[in-house]
């Protein structure tokens, strides 16, 4: 039995937060939403950078890597949401970065096969 997509995604986002914290990131918020624009999975601080992070979880790489699923359209929506967040929080003089975390699980219990952080992904 496979994890359903929502459970896989939720599990992946929790794992991503743990991974980021263990790598020195400060988590600001998770699941940032604004209207119908969509959602940014994680907003975090990495040194001098404010990072907008998309988490992609897959149960296999049979149909491509998780990062390949972050389409140009998705990237555009994340960038628009980042602009909203920056404006709402008056963070105009800050370095920003867009990262992707790829998570591939290897079994139904969500055991992680690998986690890959791609800085400056787009």
C-alpha positions, 0 to 999 in steps of 0.5 A, a space after each residue: 500500500 502506498 501513501 496517498 499524495 497528501 500524506 506523502 506531501 505532509 510527511 515530506 514537509 515535516 521531514 524538510 523542516 527537520 532537515 533544514 533545522 539540522 542544517 542551520 536554517 531558522 524556520 520562519 513559517 510553513 504553508 504560507 498562503 495568500 488568497 488564491 495565489 497558492 502556497 509557499 511550503 517553507 519560508 526560512 532564514 539561512 544566514 543572510 538569506 531569506 529562503 522560499 522553499 518548495 518541498 517535493 516528495 516522491 515515492 520513486 524517481 520513475 517519472 523524474 526527480 522531484 525537482 523536475 515537478 517544479 514547473 515554470 508556472 509553479 516557480 512563477 507563483 512562488 515568486 509572486 507569493 514571495 513578493 507579497 510576503 516581502 511587501 507584507 513584512 517590509 523586507 525590501 533590503 534583504 537577500 532572497 533565494 528560492 530553494 527546492 528540497 527533494 525527498 524520495 521515500 522508499 516504503 509505505 512508512 515514509 522511510 526516506 531514501 534521500 533528501 536533496 537540498 537545491 539552493 538557488 534552484 530557480 
